[in-house]
Amino acid sequence: MRRKLLGLLGFGTGVFAGSVLYRRSNGRRRERVDVYFDDGSMVSLVEGSPEAEKLLPVARDVLGAAAS
């Protein structure tokens, strides 16, 4: 009975550790700019795109000013 309990505990610990590692490796947040238009449409510009590289510094400045 103890062996089964220890086996289940080890398996659960391994699953938990694996999920944490998976989220850390794939969960890197990328900055993006969401642009909303009057007609209700939206486009999301991700970090690395030429359009986002122009807008991200401005967005950082605006968010920094709003936070202080």
Secondary structure, 3 states (H helix, E strand, C coil): CHHHHHHHHHHHHHHHHHHHHHHHHHCCCCCEEEEECCCCCEEEEECCCHHHHHHHHHHHHHHHHHHC
